[in-house]
Amino acid sequence: MSHPSKHPPLAWILLFLLALIWGSSFILMKRGLIVFSAGEVGALRIVIAFLLLLPIALKHWRAIPAHSWRYVFLTGCLGNLLPAFLFATAQQHLASSVVGILNALTPIFTLLVGVLFFALPLRKWQLIGIAMGFAGSISLSWVQSGGEVGSFNPYILLIVMATVCYGISVNIIGKYLRHLPSLAVSSTALTTVGPLALIYLGAVEHIPDKLAQGSKAWLALGYVSMLGIFGTALGLIFFNKLVKITSPVFGSSVTYLIPLVALLWGIVDSEAFGLLHLTGMMLIVGGVYVANRT
């Protein structure tokens, strides 16, 4: 990676803006879940982002070769649809700050999936980083809502599954879609799964009935809309722009900042944060740093 001073001011603005956007996603999910079910929050997030990025997707539609659409669909499922439902479900049983910290496992699982299934080489430092990340997630899985040690929380596994999905998606993009414009892949991937989320909402959920309850429901919808607009749609656009003007390595630096923003929101929302939480976060973020050493 080039020296930080060589990056333009716009790169630093985008980096911190992305950290704020993605680090705030977890508190927005928490607010949406006050009224809506996990399925509704996950599906609404995808549908809103899908509608916002549809014009961009239509513009880039012809840029996707016919043989690449299956990989675009897989990316949409594993990089957007499934994680949206998994995160929302886990968020019902975990503090938003803990969910934000565990989200930092994504680069570690991206590396691990690449090694196991995409023939990427594994170096000593990367193995140490993976071990640190797992140690951090295991330590967090035993921390209760009040910060004390208790029984294992199985909902941690949903976040792990979501980060594994992200890891598979990134590797699919790297192996099969690298030659295509990143914004084209991101927007069209959402168009392949957006209708599925819309069908789910129409067939299973009852959004209109809940909105008829009054202002509390509309406020919750506002939080979920912010999640879809900023956390998914604009976040993808900003990240693609950041990587384009710098490098993937610099763009991945947002991984270290997201848990800090999620933690700050958790503190503002009176969530417990103790020594065990700090230990888990340091292990995970430290593991990401070690695994990405060159």
C-alpha positions, 0 to 999 in steps of 0.5 A: 500500500502506498504511503497514507499521505499520497491518498487524496482528501476525498479518500479519507472522507469516504473512509470515515464516512463508510465507517460511520455508515456501516458502523451505524447499521447495527443500531439502525437494525436494533431500532427497526426491530422494535416494530418489525420482525427480523424477516421484515427488517432484512427484506425491507433493507434489500428491497429499498436498496434494490429500488435505489440501485435499479437505475444503475443496474439497468445502465450496466445490465449489458456489461454482464455476460450471460455466463456470469449471471449465475455468479452475480446471483450467488453474490447477491444471495451470499453478499446481500440477501442471506446476511441481511436476514442473519444479522437482523435475526441475531440482532434480536438477541445480541447487543448491537455493539457486539454484532458490529465487532463480530462483523469484523470477522469478514476479512478473516473468513474471506481469507479462510474461504479463499485458502480452503476452496479457491486455492489461495496460499496461506502464510504463517502470519495469516494463520495466526490472524485467523486464530486470533479472530476465532479466539475473539469470537469465542470469547464474545460468545460467552459474554452476557448482555450485562458483560458477565460470563455466562452460557454460550450464546448460539446467536453468535453463530448467525453472525459467523454464518453471515461473515462466511457468506460475505467471505464466499461472495468476495471470493466469487467476485475475485475469481469469476467477476474480477474483469467486470466493473465493480459497481455493475456487479454490486448493483446487478447483484441486488437486482437479482435478489431484490424481487425475492425479498419483495415476494417474501414481504408480500407473501409472509409479512404484513407491513401495511398492518403494522404501519397502520399502528401509528408514528412508532411504526413509521419511525421504525420504517425510517430507521430501516430505510436509512439502513437500506439507503445508506448501509447497503445502496450508498455504502456500496457506491462509496466503497467502490469509489474509495477502492477506485481512487486508492486500493483494495487494501486501503478500502479494507481499512474500514474494517478496523473502524466499523467496530469502534463506531458500533461500540460508540453507538452501543455506549450511547444506547446504554449497552454494557461494554466491559473488559471481556467485550474489549478483549474480544474486540481487540483479538478480532481487530488484531487478528484482521490486522495480522492476517493482512500483513504483507 
